[in-house]
Amino acid sequence: MTEKLSDTARKTVLDPLLQNGWVLDDARDAISKTFKFKDFIEAFGWMTRAAMWAEKWNHHPEWSNVYNRVEVTLTTHDVDGLSALDAKLARKLDTL
């Protein structure tokens, strides 16, 4: 079962993500990032690759797409906050 990140784990896991452009939303206990691409096709292709990982890990982002921009928010609704799954998916999204 997925658990909410402990205070110790939060620092270790979130700091590298925050240094890589993710932003912490304390009000929701979530992280978000905007990804920008050359055009709509590249943005949509990235979303398709991201969707495959999200489905494989059964952990789905909140996201929206406008032309070449994809805004992503990650939180684990089952624990009402951030979990290791959010950090794992964020790291994957950064590599796609």
C-alpha beads as a LAMMPS data file, in Angstrom:
LAMMPS data file: protein, C-alpha beads

96 atoms
95 bonds

1 atom types
1 bond types

-500.0 500.0 xlo xhi
-500.0 500.0 ylo yhi
-500.0 500.0 zlo zhi

Masses

1 110.0

Atoms # bond

1 1 1 0.000 0.000 0.000
2 1 1 1.162 3.506 -0.810
3 1 1 1.921 5.820 2.097
4 1 1 2.226 9.568 2.382
5 1 1 5.848 10.740 2.408
6 1 1 7.312 11.214 5.880
7 1 1 9.007 14.503 6.767
8 1 1 12.434 12.865 6.383
9 1 1 11.579 11.264 3.044
10 1 1 10.078 14.509 1.739
11 1 1 13.376 16.363 2.016
12 1 1 15.397 13.563 0.445
13 1 1 12.945 12.849 -2.361
14 1 1 11.585 16.303 -3.153
15 1 1 14.712 18.473 -3.043
16 1 1 16.163 17.108 -6.320
17 1 1 12.783 17.543 -8.021
18 1 1 12.415 21.114 -6.786
19 1 1 15.912 21.866 -8.111
20 1 1 14.767 20.497 -11.478
21 1 1 11.814 22.859 -11.889
22 1 1 9.036 21.165 -9.929
23 1 1 7.101 23.478 -7.592
24 1 1 5.592 22.439 -4.279
25 1 1 1.950 23.319 -3.667
26 1 1 1.645 23.207 0.122
27 1 1 -2.104 23.856 0.010
28 1 1 -2.681 20.586 -1.853
29 1 1 0.464 18.696 -0.846
30 1 1 1.284 18.301 -4.528
31 1 1 4.057 19.124 -6.974
32 1 1 3.605 20.704 -10.378
33 1 1 5.662 21.573 -13.414
34 1 1 5.090 23.047 -16.854
35 1 1 6.772 21.265 -19.759
36 1 1 7.274 23.215 -22.994
37 1 1 7.851 21.696 -26.412
38 1 1 8.539 22.813 -29.973
39 1 1 4.930 22.301 -31.073
40 1 1 1.687 20.431 -30.407
41 1 1 2.899 17.168 -31.958
42 1 1 5.918 17.016 -29.631
43 1 1 3.769 17.855 -26.608
44 1 1 1.200 15.221 -27.514
45 1 1 3.901 12.614 -28.202
46 1 1 5.403 13.292 -24.766
47 1 1 1.974 12.941 -23.169
48 1 1 1.502 9.597 -24.916
49 1 1 4.829 8.289 -23.590
50 1 1 3.998 9.640 -20.130
51 1 1 0.565 7.988 -20.248
52 1 1 2.149 4.591 -20.857
53 1 1 4.283 4.910 -17.713
54 1 1 1.369 6.258 -15.695
55 1 1 -0.766 3.303 -16.734
56 1 1 2.026 0.802 -16.078
57 1 1 2.474 2.167 -12.542
58 1 1 -1.270 2.797 -12.054
59 1 1 -0.507 6.365 -11.000
60 1 1 -2.056 9.049 -13.168
61 1 1 -1.174 12.745 -13.309
62 1 1 -3.514 15.681 -13.357
63 1 1 -2.562 17.516 -16.519
64 1 1 -3.662 19.877 -19.225
65 1 1 -2.300 20.652 -22.660
66 1 1 -2.458 23.860 -24.661
67 1 1 -0.548 23.752 -27.942
68 1 1 3.120 23.212 -26.974
69 1 1 2.698 23.337 -23.191
70 1 1 1.744 20.563 -20.764
71 1 1 1.003 21.482 -17.162
72 1 1 1.354 18.541 -14.764
73 1 1 0.323 18.185 -11.121
74 1 1 1.203 15.114 -9.096
75 1 1 -0.364 14.029 -5.815
76 1 1 -1.633 10.720 -4.492
77 1 1 -5.347 11.018 -3.836
78 1 1 -5.432 7.753 -1.839
79 1 1 -3.170 9.271 0.842
80 1 1 -4.302 12.879 0.422
81 1 1 -0.809 14.093 -0.416
82 1 1 2.572 13.254 -1.853
83 1 1 3.845 9.681 -1.964
84 1 1 6.872 7.918 -3.400
85 1 1 4.808 7.265 -6.546
86 1 1 4.638 11.004 -7.234
87 1 1 8.412 11.344 -6.993
88 1 1 8.912 8.253 -9.163
89 1 1 6.575 9.564 -11.867
90 1 1 8.085 13.066 -11.701
91 1 1 11.576 11.642 -12.254
92 1 1 10.283 9.615 -15.227
93 1 1 8.514 12.628 -16.751
94 1 1 11.746 14.592 -16.543
95 1 1 13.555 11.934 -18.592
96 1 1 11.003 11.506 -21.389

Bonds

1 1 1 2
2 1 2 3
3 1 3 4
4 1 4 5
5 1 5 6
6 1 6 7
7 1 7 8
8 1 8 9
9 1 9 10
10 1 10 11
11 1 11 12
12 1 12 13
13 1 13 14
14 1 14 15
15 1 15 16
16 1 16 17
17 1 17 18
18 1 18 19
19 1 19 20
20 1 20 21
21 1 21 22
22 1 22 23
23 1 23 24
24 1 24 25
25 1 25 26
26 1 26 27
27 1 27 28
28 1 28 29
29 1 29 30
30 1 30 31
31 1 31 32
32 1 32 33
33 1 33 34
34 1 34 35
35 1 35 36
36 1 36 37
37 1 37 38
38 1 38 39
39 1 39 40
40 1 40 41
41 1 41 42
42 1 42 43
43 1 43 44
44 1 44 45
45 1 45 46
46 1 46 47
47 1 47 48
48 1 48 49
49 1 49 50
50 1 50 51
51 1 51 52
52 1 52 53
53 1 53 54
54 1 54 55
55 1 55 56
56 1 56 57
57 1 57 58
58 1 58 59
59 1 59 60
60 1 60 61
61 1 61 62
62 1 62 63
63 1 63 64
64 1 64 65
65 1 65 66
66 1 66 67
67 1 67 68
68 1 68 69
69 1 69 70
70 1 70 71
71 1 71 72
72 1 72 73
73 1 73 74
74 1 74 75
75 1 75 76
76 1 76 77
77 1 77 78
78 1 78 79
79 1 79 80
80 1 80 81
81 1 81 82
82 1 82 83
83 1 83 84
84 1 84 85
85 1 85 86
86 1 86 87
87 1 87 88
88 1 88 89
89 1 89 90
90 1 90 91
91 1 91 92
92 1 92 93
93 1 93 94
94 1 94 95
95 1 95 96
